[in-house]
Amino acid sequence: MTEATTGPQTGPQAWVEHFLGSMTGRLFVILLFGTGLAAVASLSIADMRYRADLTAFRAERTTDRIESYASVLKGLDPTEAADMARTGAAGLQPRPATAARGKPDLELNRRLSDGRLGEIKAIAWSTESTACRRNDNRDARVVVDASHEKAVQTEAQALGLNPPACWIIDFVDARGAKFSMVTGAPPPASRPRVLDPWFLGIEALALALLSFFVARVASRPVRQMATAAEALGESLDAPPMADAGPTEVRQAARAFNTMQSRLRRAMDDKAQVLAAVTHDLQTPLTRLRLRVEKVTDADLKDRLLGDLAATQALVKEGLELARSEPSQEPFARMALDSLLRSIADDEADAGRPVIFTSGCDCDVLVRPKALRRCVANLIENAVVHGGNARISARVDGSKVFLDIEDDGPGIADEDLERVLEPFVRLEDSRSRETGGSGLGLTIAGRLARDNRARLVLRSRKPHGLTATLILQAAGPA
């Protein structure tokens, strides 16, 4: 596993791109826009219905006013009817001479022609609202006062109705007498419905919070499965997924746990087969060595012994590979510096160029035997292929970085991932003559995962290789 050469992008733009690229972000956007459009559509339909109902209500109120006037008119003789036409009554006033007829009001005329006025005929025309004001100095009463007119206009503008605030009503009574009256729009039934910005803001915030909450809840099982899959990649002994939640989530969790169990059994079977084969090979290899010792041809004997040594080394590393599978060794808290110093001293006593340069003065939570074998494999790789090994450790937050450096030729960047695979040998750094079998780094990588750690290889310039184990700090005791 190699480190990226460039760090992740940071900043608001990177956060937005990351959020919108996640399932939570996409569900959030879909829910927010979907519920927002649904809310806008609902409000629009409700507003249209309200406008239609208000128009019908105002027409009905005006019709009732005209009907009341007609009812009074029916019981009057011609003289009284003429007097009422001059003075007005029931919310209607004489038509000013300056009031001009506009367009006929179709809705109002439909209601006036349904027979409710009896023998009296009436036709309504829209006109300017000023026609409903009396300019008679002897009577300061008005059909529509200033506050009423303003309320009507405000309501009409708020609703987009733009209805006439004043009508001219042309009457023809049962005797054929004709006269014109004016009447204003009835007072608003209620305050105009104007959307409050605070209401819109609170509704938008509520929609956003609800959408985000639903998106988080919906994407939580996916995040849990991703976490479980990552843990499974590090260790087959990772805790199984919880069998809880909706039916589909429980089914996915059961399938995932079944897969984990099958993988564990398959790996155990493979390790047992490999261990059995390599163990059984040791006996015939030992007999073969005894027979080779009896060969009298010195040159042939040396070649046979070399091949036999390479085969025995391969068998030995095969056993190591089998032993590197997840072990049952418990995790324990240990001082990392003490372990590294002990390993370096043992290697130096054996005459190897291995030194411990600096420590981290920290504890780690690991499987001690597995970690020792992992470090030993990395040191072996550094000494064999790099000529020496320098060991150091440093702590950064909750992470502990254990570095093993050598001064060898290093590994090409494109091969850093490949060398962690089993039986991969690089021609310029590994050969059968050096004992390389292509399993050393594979074993080290598996032992690292067994310790919940990560192995990172990095070539240095102009030459050299650094193998870094990234461990979890144990924290305060």
N, C-alpha and C positions, 0 to 999 in steps of 0.2 A: 504494500500500500504506500503510495507516494503522496507527498504534500503538493498542493497546488502552488504554482509559481506566483500567482496573483491572488490577493485577498478578496473577500467578498465585497461587493459594492455596499456602501452605506449612504444614509441620507434619506430624506422624505420620499424622493422618487423611487429609490430602491425598495423602500418599505411598501409603497403603494403597489409596485410591480409584484412584489412577493405576495402581498395580501390578495390582489386580484388573480394571481396565478394559483392560489390555494382553493380548495373546495369551499372553505368557509367564506372566502371573499366572493366567489362566484354565486353561491347560494344567497349571500347577503344582497348582492346586486339584483339578482332575479327577483327575490322576495320584495326588496325595496321598490323596484320599478313596477312590479306586478301589483302590489298592494296600493302603491301610489296612483297608478293608472286606474285601478278599480275605484279608489276613493274619489278621484277626479270625475270619473264617469258617473258614479252614484250622485255626487253633488250636482253635476250638470243636469242629470235627469230630474233630480228633486227640484232644482231651481226652475227648470222648464215647466214642471207640473205646478209649481207655486205661482209662476207668472200667469199660466193659463187659468188657474183657480182664482187668482186675484182679479184678472180681467173680467171673468164671469161674475165675480162677486160685485165689482164696481158697476158693471152693467145692470145687474139685478137691483142694486140699491137705487140707481138712477131711474130704472123703470118703475120701481115702487113709488118713488117720489112723483113721477109723472102720472102714475095711476091714481095716487091720492088726489092730485090736482084735478084729474078728470072726474073723479067721483064727486068732488065738491061742485064741479062745473055742471054736472048733470042736474042737480037740484035747484039751479038758479034760473030766474027768468032772464030774458035778453038784457035788461038794464043792469041787473046785478052781475051778470056774466061779463058785460062790458066794463063795469067798475073793477071787477077782480082782475081783468086783463090789464087794466091800467095800473093797478096797485100791486099785483102779484100776491101769491099765497103758496103755502106748502113747499117752500124752498125754490119757487120759480119767480122770476122778476121780468118786467117788460123788456123786450129787446131794445137796446140802445140803437139809435139811428145809424151810428157808425159801425155797428157790428156786421161784418160780412160773412155770408155763408161759405163754409169751406167744403170739405168732402163729406158725403153722407156717412154716418157711422153704421156700418153694416150689422154689427153685433147688436147694437141698441135698437135699430130699426126692426131686426128680426124678432126681438122680444115685444116691441110695440105693436107688431102686426099679428100677434097670436090671438087677438080677440079679447084680451083682458080689458081694453078701454071701451068696449061696447061700440056704440054708434059714433063715438068720437074718433077721429083720425089724427095721427101725429107722425111727423117725420123729424128725425134728429140729424143735425148738421154740426160738424165740428167748427169751432171758431176760436178766436184769440181769447186767452184767459182774462184779459182786461175787460171784455164785454160783460163779465159777470160782476163787475164793480158798479155800483150806482154812483153817478156823478151828481145826484140831486142833493143840493145843500140843505134842503128841508128835512132830509132823512139820511142820517149818517150810517144807517145799517147797510151791510154788504152781504151779498150772497156768499161770497168767499172772502174771508178776511185775509190779511197779509200772512199771518202765521199758518193758516190753513192752506193757502195757495203754495207757500214755500214747502210745507210738508208734502203736498201732493206732487210737486215738481221733484222734490228730493227722492220720494219713493219711486217715481217714474224713471228718474235717471239711474237710480241704484239697480232697478230691475231691468233696465233697457227696454221698457214698454213704450215710453214716449206717447201715452194716450192724451187726448185732449182734456184740458182742465175745465173746459166750458163748452156747452152745447147750445145751439139755437134749436128750439122745438117749434115747428109750425103746426098749429092746431086747426082743425076744421070740425066744428061741433055739429050736433044733430040738425041744427037749423041752417047749416051751410055757412055760418059766420067763420071768418078766418082771422087769426091773430098769431103773433109770434112772441114767444117767451124765451128767456135764457135760464139755464141752471148750471151750477158748477158741479165738479166732481165731489162725491161724498168724502168725508174725512177718511184718512187711512184707517184700516181695521186694526193695524198694529204698527209698531215701529218698523221701518224698512229693514230687511234682512241684509246687512252688510257684513261680509266676512271680516272678522277681527284678525289683524296680523298676529296677535298673541295666540289666538286659537289655531291659526294655520301653523305657527311655529311649534306649538305644543303637539299638535297632531303629527307634524313631520318628524319631530323628535321621537314621539312614541312609536311611529312606524319604523324609524331607523333602529331604535333599541330592540323592538320586537323582532325585526328581520335579522339583526345580528345575533340575538339570543337563539332564534330558531336555527340559524345557520350553524352556530356553534354546537347546538345539540345534535343536529343532523350529521355533522362531520366528525363528531367525537368518536364514534366507532371506527371510522377510517384511521384517525390519528392513533387510536389504541392498537389497531392491527399493525400499523406501520411501526409503532414502538415495539410491539411483540416480535415482528419480523426482524427488526434490527437486533433485538436481544437474542433471537434464535440464531442469527448469523454469527454472533459472538460466542454463544454457548448453547449446545443442545440441551443443557440442563436448566435453561432459563425457565422462570415460572410460567405455567400455562395461562392462557387468556381466561378471564372470568366469564363464566357461563351465565350472563345476566343481560338484561335489556330486552328490546323488542324481539319478536320471533326470528326475523331475518338476521339480526345481530347474533343471537344465540346459535343459530345454525352455522354462521360463518365462524364463530369462536370454536364450536365443536369440530368443524372441519379442520381448522388450523391446529387445534390440539391433537387431533388424530394424525395429521401430517407430521407434527413434531415427534409424536411417539414412534411413528414408522421410520422417520429419519434416524432417531436414536437407536432403534433396533438394527437398522441397516448398518450404521457406523459401528455399532458393537460387534455385529457379525463380521464385518470387514476386518476390524482390528483383531478379532479372535483368529480368523483365517490367516491373516498376515503373521501374527505372532506364532501360530502353530507351524506354518510353513518354514519361517526363518529359524525357529527353534529346532525343528526336525532336520534342517540342513546342517546344523552344527556338527552332529555326529559323523555323517559321511565326510564332511570337510576335514574333520580331525583325522579320520582314517586315511584320507587322501594325502594329508600332509605327511603322515608317517611313511606312507609308501613313496612319496616324492623324495624324502630324505635318503632313500635307498638307491636313488638314481646316481649312477657313477659319472655320467657326463656333466661336468661342472656348469657349462654354458646352458645346457638344457635344464638342469636343475634350477638355476637362477631364474630362468624365464618361467618355469612352472611355479616356483615359489612366489614370484611377483604376481602372476595371475591368481594364485590361491589367496594371497594376501588381499588383493582387490576384491575377490569374491567374499572373503570373510568380513571385510570392512562393509561391503554392501549388506550382508546379512545382519551385521551389528546395527547398522543404521536403520534397516528394516524393523528390527526389534524396537529401536528407539522411536521410530514413527508410530508403531503400534502402541507403545507406551505413552505417546504424546496425545492420544485421544483423551477427551474429557475424563478427568480422574475424580475419585471420590474424596480426595484430600480436602479437609476443611480449610476455610479461609482463616487466617490469623494475622494479628497486628505484629509488625516487625519493623525494626530500625533498618532502613535501606542502606545507610552508610556502612553499618557493621557487616552486612552481607557482602557488599561490594568489596570492602577492604579485605575480608576473609578470602574471597575468590581470587583477588589480585595477588595476595600473599602466597596462596597455594600455587598459582600459576608461576609466580616468580621463583618459588622454591624448586619448581620442576624445570627451571632454566628457560622459561619462555619470556619474551619481551613484552610483559603486560604490566601496566602501572595504573594506579588509582590517583587521579589528579585532583578532584574536588568533589565534595559531597553536598547534600541538600539539608542535612540536619533535620530530617523529617521521617515520619512513619508512614508505611503503606499497608493496605489490607490486601494480602495476596495468599496464594498457596505456596508456602516457602520452598518445598522441594521442586515444584514445577518451575518456579521463578529461577531457582539456582540452575536447573538444567537448561532453561531458556538462555540465561546469560552465558553459561558455559558454551552453548552452541554458537552464540554470536562471537564470543572470544575466539573459539576455534576457527570460525570462518575468517575473522580478521587476521589472525596469526598466519594461517595457511596461505591466504590469498593476498594479504596486505603486508606481511612481514612483522607486524607489531599490533598492539591494541592499547588504547588509552580509554580509561573508564571515568566518567564523571556523571554527576546528577545535579539537577536544579529543580526548584519548585516554582510554579506560577499559578497562584490561586488554588484551585482544587486539583490541579494536574501536577504530576511529577514526571519530569523528562529524564530518562536514563540514556546517556549517549555512549556508544562504543565506536571509536574512530580508529581507522588504520591509514597507512600511507601507501596503499597499493594503487593499482591502475584505476580502480573505481569501476563502475558499471554504467553503460550508456543509459540515458534517460528512458529510452523506449524499452529497455529490458528490466527496469526496476520492478515492475509488477510481475513480469514473467518468471523471474528467478525465485519467486515465492511458491511456484508450482512444483509438484514432485518431479524428480528426475530431470530437471532442466539444468544443463551445464552450458556455460559460455566458453567458447574456445579460447578467448584471450585471458580468462581468469580461472578456468577450471579444466582439469584433465585427469585422466585415470592415473597418471604418474603422480599427481599430487594427492591422490586419494579421494578426489571429489566424486560424489555419487549423485549429486543433485537433490539431496534430501536435507542437508543441514539447515538451510534457511526455511524450508517447509516445516521442519520440526520446530524451529524457533517460533515461527508464526503461529502454529497451533498451540504451543505452550503459552504464548502471549495471550491468545484468545481465552485459554483456560484460566488465565489470571484476570480476565475482563480488561485486558490491556490491548494496545494497538501497536503494531510494529511498522515503522516508517523507515524506508531506505532513501538516502539522499547522497548523490555524488557531490564531491567538493572540487573546486577548481584550485590549482590545475590538475590535481589528482587526489585520490583518496576516497574512501566511502565512510559514511556515518550511518550507523544503525541506531535508531531511537525507539525506545520503549516508552509509551505514554501510559502511565499508571494513574490510578486514583489515590489522592492523598487520604490518609486514614482520618484526619481531623483530630480535634482535641480528645485526649483520653478521658 
